[in-house]
C-alpha cells in the first residue's frame, strides 16, 4: 500500500484476534482488498495470548502434572515440586501460543491480507488513523470491522497493585503455585481456574453471589460439576460477595465477605467480568455507541449505528466465545459486502466449560424446556457404566439427552466428563438434522467409546417414552 492519504482498501479490520482473522480472511476469500490493524507484535488477541488457548493449555498440563486422570486407575498420587510445575505450565503455554500465532500469520499471508502494526482510531465511518513506530498513517475503507476484543474488569476496591492479586490475564504470569487461593466470581472463568489450581494441590475457595452455580447449565449437570469440584478440594461460598480485599501486615491476603466471613489465602484471583477494548478507538467521533462497559452496540447483522462500521467478537459482549466470535465476523463481512454466502449464525450454539471435569451443552436444559411448556423425556448414560469410561477411570462423566415427548426430537444435549466439549457435537449434529430418539438407536458406534453413551442414553429415554 502507498503512504498516508493514498492508502485505501475494501475492508479494514481493527484487531487481530479470532474474530479479526476470520473476518479478514472471509473478505479476502471473495476477492476484497483487506488490511488488518493489530497493536500487539503478534496477532491472536485474548484467544491466543491471555484467554482461550493459554487457559486450556494450562488445564491440560495441570491434569498431566497432577496425575489427576490416573488417580482412580492406579490409586496413586503424584508429587511434583511447585517450581517444576510452574516451569512446565509456562513452557507448554508458550509453545502452543507460538504455533497458533504462526498459523494465523500464515493464514493472513495466504489470503494476501496486509498486516499493519499500530494503534487504530477512527476519523469517521470510512477512515482510520494508525499510529505506529514509524509515525501515523491514514487508511480509508469501504467497510470497517471492529474486533478489538475485551479485557478483565478491575473493580477499584480490589488492590491489583498487590503482586498476589490477579485478574484472568495476570494469573498467566504467576511464578509459583499458591498453597491457597480465593477466587472472586464463580462464573465460567472462575470455575475453570479454581478446578485447575485445586488439581495442582492448592486450597481453593470460590466466592459467588449467585446460587446455584453456573445457572445457565442444566441444573443436574451443574450440581454434578459442583460435587466433583468439591471432591477435588474446592470450597464454594455461594450467595456471598466480597466487600473488601486486603493484606494482614506481613501475612496473608484477606477477603471479607458480606456475611462477615474472612477468607485468608496466599493469592486472590478476581474474575469480575470484562470490558470492551474501545477506549482508544475514538468511536464517539464517528457516532458509534457503546454500553457502560465499553462494548460496541450492534444490530442483528453486527452493524453499528454507522452503516459502514461493523463489530464482532468479545467487543460486543455476550456470548463472548471464540467459536461465536469467528462466526460473527464472517457474517458481518458478508453483510457489509452483500455476499450471500453466510448471512446468519445458527440459533444453536454449543458451550464448553473447561473445568475439571469438563462440561459442554447445546440446546435446552431440562428446566428451560419445562419453563417453555414442553413436555420432555430425559435419558441418561453414565461413563462409569461405559467400557471406555471404565478404561479411563472417569467416575463423574454422564451424557444427558432431553427429548420433546410429542415430536420425539432431541432438543437438548448435556455432557460432563472427559472430552465433553468434543462429545457434545454428536448431539449438536443430530439436533441440527432434527433427529429423534430413534436416530441414536439406529446408529452404530465404535466400541469401546464414550460416544456409545448416546445409544444408552437414548435407550434410557425410550423406556420413559413408553411410560
C-alpha positions in Angstrom: 0.0 0.0 0.0 1.1 3.6 -0.5 1.7 6.3 2.0 -0.7 8.4 4.1 -3.6 9.8 2.1 -3.2 7.4 -0.8 -3.9 4.2 1.2 -7.2 2.6 0.5 -8.7 -0.9 1.0 -12.1 -2.5 0.7 -12.1 -3.8 4.3 -10.2 -2.5 7.3 -10.2 -4.8 10.3 -9.2 -3.5 13.7 -7.9 -6.3 15.9 -6.1 -9.5 15.1 -7.8 -11.9 17.4 -10.0 -14.8 16.4 -12.8 -12.6 15.1 -10.5 -10.2 13.2 -8.5 -13.0 11.5 -11.7 -14.8 10.3 -13.4 -11.7 9.2 -10.4 -10.6 7.2 -10.0 -14.0 5.6 -13.7 -14.1 4.7 -13.5 -10.8 2.7 -10.2 -11.8 1.1 -11.6 -15.1 0.0 -14.2 -13.2 -2.1 -11.5 -11.0 -3.7 -11.6 -8.0 -1.4 -8.5 -6.0 -0.6 -8.1 -6.2 3.2 -5.9 -4.6 5.8 -5.8 -5.8 9.4 -4.5 -3.4 12.1 -3.0 -5.0 15.2 -1.4 -3.1 18.1 0.5 -6.0 19.6 3.6 -7.5 18.0 1.8 -10.7 17.0 -1.9 -11.4 16.2 -4.1 -13.7 18.3 -5.7 -11.5 20.8 -7.1 -12.9 24.0 -7.9 -16.3 22.3 -4.2 -16.9 21.8 -2.4 -14.8 24.4 -4.5 -14.4 27.5 -7.7 -16.4 27.3 -8.9 -19.5 25.5 -5.8 -21.3 24.4 -3.5 -20.4 27.3 -6.0 -21.4 30.0 -6.9 -24.6 28.2 -3.3 -25.5 27.7 -2.6 -24.8 31.4 -5.5 -27.1 32.3 -4.2 -30.0 30.2 -0.7 -29.5 31.7 -2.1 -29.3 35.2 -4.0 -32.6 34.6 -0.9 -34.3 33.4 1.4 -33.0 36.2 -1.1 -33.7 38.9 -1.8 -37.2 37.8 -5.5 -36.4 38.1 -6.6 -38.7 35.3 -4.6 -41.6 36.7 -5.8 -41.4 40.3 -8.8 -43.7 40.0 -7.0 -46.1 37.7 -3.9 -46.7 39.8 -4.6 -45.3 43.2 -1.5 -43.1 43.0 -0.7 -39.5 43.9 2.0 -37.8 42.0 4.0 -35.2 43.9 5.8 -32.6 41.7 7.7 -29.7 43.1 5.9 -26.4 42.8 8.8 -24.8 40.9 8.8 -27.5 38.3 5.0 -27.3 37.9 5.2 -23.6 37.1 8.1 -24.1 34.7 6.3 -26.8 32.8 3.0 -24.9 32.8 4.6 -21.8 31.2 6.7 -23.8 28.7 3.7 -25.6 27.3 1.5 -22.5 27.2 4.2 -20.6 25.3 4.7 -23.4 22.8 1.0 -23.6 21.9 0.9 -19.8 21.6 3.8 -19.8 19.1 2.3 -22.5 17.0 -1.1 -20.7 16.8 0.4 -17.2 16.0 2.5 -18.8 13.3 -0.7 -20.4 11.8 -2.5 -17.1 11.9 0.3 -15.2 10.2 0.5 -17.9 7.5 -3.3 -17.7 7.0 -3.2 -13.9 6.6 -0.3 -14.1 4.1 -2.2 -16.9 2.2 -5.2 -14.6 1.8 -3.0 -11.6 1.0 -4.2 -9.6 4.0 -1.9 -6.7 4.8 -0.9 -6.7 8.5 -0.5 -3.2 9.8 1.1 -2.7 13.3 -0.1 0.2 15.3 -2.9 1.8 17.4 -6.0 2.5 15.4 -8.5 5.3 16.0 -11.5 6.3 13.9 -11.6 9.5 11.9 -15.0 8.9 10.5 -17.1 5.9 9.3 -14.7 5.1 6.5 -11.3 6.3 7.7 -8.9 5.2 10.4 -5.6 6.7 11.7 -3.0 4.2 12.7 -0.2 5.4 15.0 2.9 3.1 14.8 6.6 3.3 15.4 7.2 4.8 12.0 4.6 7.6 12.6 1.0 7.9 11.7 -0.8 6.7 8.6 -4.3 7.1 7.4 -6.3 4.3 5.8 -9.7 4.6 4.1 -12.0 1.7 3.5 -15.4 0.8 2.1 -16.2 -1.0 5.4 -14.6 -1.3 8.8 -14.8 -4.2 11.2 -14.1 -3.6 14.9 -12.8 -6.8 16.5 -10.7 -5.4 19.4 -11.8 -7.9 22.0 -12.1 -7.3 25.7 -10.1 -7.1 28.9 -10.7 -8.1 32.5 -12.8 -5.6 34.5 -10.9 -4.4 37.6 -13.1 -3.1 40.3 -11.4 -0.2 42.1 -11.8 -1.7 45.5 -9.6 -4.7 44.7 -5.9 -3.9 45.3 -4.5 -5.2 42.0 -1.2 -3.4 42.8 -0.6 -6.3 45.3 1.7 -8.9 43.5 -0.6 -11.7 44.7 -3.9 -10.2 43.5 -4.6 -11.2 39.9 -7.2 -11.0 37.1 -7.6 -13.6 34.4 -4.7 -12.1 32.4 -2.1 -11.6 35.1 -2.8 -15.1 36.6 -1.0 -16.5 33.5 2.2 -14.8 34.6 2.5 -16.3 38.1 5.9 -17.6 39.3 4.6 -20.2 41.8 1.6 -22.4 42.6 0.0 -20.9 45.8 -0.8 -23.1 48.8 -4.2 -21.4 48.9 -6.3 -19.2 46.6 -9.6 -17.2 46.9 -11.4 -16.9 43.6 -13.8 -13.9 43.4 -16.5 -14.8 40.9 -17.9 -18.3 40.2 -18.6 -17.9 36.5 -17.0 -19.9 33.8 -13.5 -18.4 34.1 -13.6 -18.5 37.9 -14.6 -22.2 37.9 -12.1 -23.2 35.3 -9.1 -21.7 37.2 -10.5 -22.9 40.6 -10.5 -26.5 39.4 -7.1 -26.2 37.7 -5.4 -24.9 40.8 -7.2 -27.4 43.1 -5.9 -30.2 40.8 -2.4 -28.8 41.4 -2.9 -29.0 45.2 -4.0 -25.5 46.2 -6.7 -25.0 48.8 -9.3 -23.1 46.7 -12.3 -21.1 47.9 -14.8 -19.7 45.3 -17.0 -16.7 46.2 -20.1 -16.3 44.1 -23.2 -14.2 44.7 -25.4 -16.5 42.5 -26.8 -19.8 43.6 -26.9 -22.4 42.2 -23.5 -22.4 40.4 -23.5 -21.6 36.7 -27.2 -21.2 36.3 -27.1 -21.3 32.5 -26.3 -25.0 32.8 -28.8 -27.8 33.2 -29.4 -28.0 37.0 -28.4 -31.7 37.2 -25.2 -31.1 35.3 -24.3 -28.0 37.4 -24.9 -30.0 40.6 -22.7 -32.8 39.4 -20.0 -30.3 38.5 -20.1 -28.7 41.9 -19.9 -32.0 43.7 -16.9 -33.1 41.5 -15.1 -29.8 42.2 -15.7 -30.2 45.9 -14.2 -33.6 45.8 -11.2 -32.1 44.0 -10.8 -29.7 47.0 -12.8 -26.6 46.0 -14.9 -24.9 48.7 -17.8 -22.8 47.5 -19.2 -19.7 49.2 -22.4 -19.3 47.2 -24.8 -16.4 47.9 -21.8 -14.4 49.1 -20.0 -11.3 47.8 -16.6 -10.0 48.8 -16.8 -6.5 50.3 -13.1 -5.9 50.9 -9.7 -7.4 49.9 -6.6 -6.5 52.0 -3.5 -8.0 53.4 -2.6 -8.8 57.0 0.6 -6.9 57.7 3.4 -9.3 56.8 0.9 -12.1 56.2 -1.9 -13.5 54.1 -4.4 -11.8 51.9 -7.9 -11.5 53.5 -11.2 -11.3 51.6 -14.1 -10.1 53.8 -17.5 -11.4 52.7 -20.9 -9.8 53.2 -21.7 -12.4 55.9 -18.6 -11.3 57.8 -16.6 -14.4 57.0 -13.0 -13.7 56.4 -11.1 -15.9 53.9 -7.3 -15.9 54.2 -5.2 -17.1 51.3 -1.8 -16.7 49.6 -3.3 -15.5 46.3 -6.6 -13.9 45.1 -8.0 -14.2 41.6 -10.7 -11.8 40.6 -13.0 -12.8 37.7 -15.5 -10.0 37.8 -16.5 -9.7 34.2 -14.9 -7.9 31.2 -14.9 -4.6 29.4 -14.7 -3.9 25.7 -11.3 -2.7 24.3 -12.7 0.5 22.8 -11.1 3.3 24.9 -8.5 4.3 22.3 -10.7 3.9 19.2 -12.4 7.3 19.4 -15.7 5.7 18.5 -17.6 8.8 19.5 -16.1 10.8 16.7 -17.7 8.5 14.2 -21.0 8.3 16.1 -20.6 4.7 17.3 -22.3 3.9 20.6 -21.1 1.7 23.4 -22.6 0.5 26.7 -21.4 1.2 30.2 -18.6 -1.4 29.9 -17.3 -0.1 26.6 -18.9 -2.8 24.5 -20.0 -1.8 21.0 -23.7 -1.8 20.3 -24.7 -3.6 17.1 -27.8 -4.8 15.3 -28.7 -8.4 14.3 -26.2 -8.1 11.3 -23.4 -6.9 13.6 -23.7 -3.4 12.2 -23.2 -0.3 14.4 -25.1 2.9 14.3 -22.8 3.9 11.4 -23.8 1.8 8.4 -20.2 1.3 7.2 -18.9 0.1 10.5 -19.4 -3.4 11.9 -18.2 -5.1 15.1 -17.9 -8.7 16.2 -16.4 -10.9 19.0 -15.8 -10.1 22.6 -16.0 -6.3 22.0 -19.8 -6.6 21.5 -20.3 -8.8 24.7 -22.3 -12.0 25.1 -21.7 -14.8 24.4 -18.0 -13.8 24.0 -16.8 -17.2 22.9 -14.0 -17.8 20.4 -16.3 -20.0 18.3 -19.1 -17.5 18.1 -16.7 -14.6 17.6 -15.3 -16.2 14.4 -18.8 -16.7 13.0 -20.0 -13.2 13.9 -17.1 -11.7 12.0 -17.8 -13.9 8.9 -21.5 -12.9 9.0 -20.6 -9.2 9.5 -18.3 -9.2 6.5 -20.9 -11.0 4.3 -23.5 -8.3 5.2 -21.0 -5.5 4.7 -20.3 -6.5 1.1 -23.6 -8.2 0.2 -22.2 -11.7 0.0 -24.9 -14.4 0.0 -22.5 -17.0 1.4 -23.1 -16.7 5.2 -26.0 -14.4 6.4 -26.6 -15.6 9.9 -25.3 -17.6 12.8 -27.0 -20.8 13.8 -29.6 -20.5 16.6 -28.0 -23.5 18.2 -24.7 -22.6 19.9 -22.6 -25.2 21.8 -21.0 -24.1 25.1 -17.8 -25.6 26.5 -16.8 -25.1 30.2 -13.2 -26.4 30.6 -13.4 -27.1 34.3 -12.3 -30.4 35.9 -14.4 -32.3 35.0 -15.2 -30.7 31.6 -18.8 -29.6 30.8 -20.5 -28.9 27.5 -24.1 -28.4 26.3 -26.2 -27.4 23.4 -29.9 -26.7 23.2 -32.4 -26.5 26.0 -31.8 -27.7 29.6 -34.5 -29.8 31.2 -35.6 -26.9 33.3 -35.7 -24.4 30.3 -37.8 -26.8 28.2 -40.3 -27.2 31.0 -40.5 -23.4 31.5 -41.4 -23.2 27.8 -44.2 -25.7 28.4 -42.6 -28.5 26.5 -43.2 -32.0 27.9 -39.8 -33.7 27.9 -38.4 -37.1 28.2 -34.9 -37.4 29.6 -32.3 -40.1 29.0 -29.0 -40.6 30.8 -25.9 -42.7 30.5 -23.0 -42.6 33.0 -19.4 -43.0 32.0 -18.7 -45.4 34.9 -21.2 -47.9 33.2 -19.5 -47.4 29.8 -16.5 -49.6 28.8 -14.3 -46.6 27.7 -15.3 -44.7 30.8 -14.1 -47.7 32.9 -10.8 -47.8 31.0 -10.0 -44.2 31.6 -11.4 -44.2 35.1 -14.0 -41.4 34.7 -16.5 -41.7 37.5 -18.1 -38.2 37.1 -19.0 -38.4 33.4 -22.5 -38.5 32.0 -24.4 -37.9 28.8 -27.8 -36.5 29.3 -30.3 -36.1 26.4 -33.6 -34.1 26.5 -36.3 -35.0 24.0 -39.6 -33.4 23.1 -42.2 -36.1 24.0 -44.6 -35.0 21.2 -42.1 -34.9 18.3 -39.5 -37.3 19.9 -36.8 -34.9 18.6 -33.7 -34.1 20.6 -33.9 -30.6 21.9 -31.0 -30.6 24.5 -27.7 -32.3 24.9 -25.6 -32.1 28.1 -22.3 -33.7 28.7 -20.0 -33.8 31.7 -16.7 -35.6 32.0 -13.7 -36.4 29.8 -13.8 -34.8 26.4 -17.3 -33.4 27.0 -16.7 -30.4 24.7 -15.9 -32.9 21.8 -18.6 -35.3 22.7 -21.4 -32.7 22.6 -21.0 -32.3 18.9 -22.7 -35.6 18.2 -25.8 -34.3 19.9 -25.4 -31.0 18.1 -25.4 -32.7 14.7 -28.4 -34.7 15.4 -30.3 -31.7 16.7 -29.3 -29.7 13.6 -30.7 -32.5 11.4 -33.9 -32.7 13.6 -33.1 -36.3 14.7 -35.2 -38.2 17.1 -34.6 -40.7 19.9 -34.7 -43.4 17.2 -31.8 -41.8 15.4 -29.4 -42.8 18.2 -30.9 -46.3 18.5 -30.3 -46.9 14.8 -26.7 -45.5 14.8 -23.7 -47.9 15.2 -20.9 -46.7 17.5 -17.3 -47.8 17.7 -16.6 -49.9 20.8 -15.3 -49.0 23.3 -16.0 -45.3 23.0 -17.6 -42.6 25.2 -19.8 -41.8 22.2 -21.6 -45.0 22.8 -23.2 -43.3 25.8 -25.6 -41.7 23.3 -27.1 -45.0 22.4 -27.7 -46.0 26.0 -29.0 -42.6 27.0 -31.4 -43.0 24.1 -32.4 -46.4 25.3 -32.9 -44.9 28.8 -35.2 -42.3 27.3 -37.0 -44.9 25.1 -38.2 -46.7 28.2 -39.7 -43.4 29.5 -41.5 -42.7 26.3 -43.4 -45.9 26.8 -44.5 -45.0 30.3 
